[in-house]
Amino acid sequence: MTTTPDQDTALTAAALALGDDALVLSHRLGEWAGHAPVLEEEVALANIALDLLGQARVLLSLAGDEDELAFLREERAFRNLQLVEQPNGDFAHTIARQLYFSTYQHLLHTELAAGDGPFAPLAGKVVKEVAYHSDHAEQWTLRLGDGTTTGHTRMQRAVDALWRYTGEMFQPVEGLGVDWPALETAWLERITRVLHRATLTVPDGPRTGAWTAGAGRQGLHTEPFGRMLAEMQHLHRSHPGATW
Amino acid sequence: MTDTDWPLWEVFVRSRRGLSHTHAGSLHAPDAELALRNARDLYTRRGEGVSLWVVPSSAVTASSPDEKDPFFEPAADKPYRHPTFYEIPEGVRHL
């Protein structure tokens, strides 16, 4: 496929946006290693993290050198959604973040895979991985929401807390050729269905406008992201060019 | 890690079509649906399987080590029960 320089720039920006989402969430999920509630769940989260890391490597390689992009960029140069950089919180927060993001990723990549754009081949593979991620999040949302009182309270608190980060997902990313309003409608329908099944209330707070997230794609990030980056990058920065 | 009172499940993996499910190990999970997913993550992450069974460990009835002799000993001296007296045709791999 031949592209004009403008299209190339848009494609690089899109690869960076999607790649940063995958990279940052992968790192967050990796933080559960050694801390997950049970061993089985730790392996499940690590598997999801590794799927995302694989996606990030492909996408960032489309935008430049994957290592340089991951380890040597400053905070303001990252294009990920603010949702994925949010701290793990308790297990319910992690599951709510997974539910919101994997549902979005599944719908987005299903559409990309069906198109004939440059991301279609990768998206075909991603759809299968993310179908499992979203199933994992839904299964846990149902059990936490429709389980014990503690689980229900915590899961409701988590879906409420992260709600304001969900509008940002549907700001158009140039170069992807996606019907964003339709994507958002489908996302809302699916999330509403899952939350209802889990006996949870769909949050009624705002998803766009004041007091909501909205500038991750422009390089503005929330406070915890800087600390996460410091941890993620310090080894590479301390030993430039080291191999093992 | 904290203790959970989740039940134990036995995991059986079928590695390819045409083979039977083989016991792979066990895991903890709150219910069958999650046991299946945990089994997927723990026992098939390197492409080991095409099908999974999970069975509550409590549903397994095991032979007792004390009964080893009456159960298994008599089989040892009956070589005519073993298929060792004819050659396996070429191309039959899973007999």
Interface residues (C-beta under 8 A of the other chain):
Chain A: P37 V38 L39 E40 E41 V43 A44 N47 Y132 D135 H136 Q139 R143
Chain B: M1 T2 T4 W6 L27 H28 A29 P30 D31 E33 L34 R37 N38 R40 D41 L42 R45
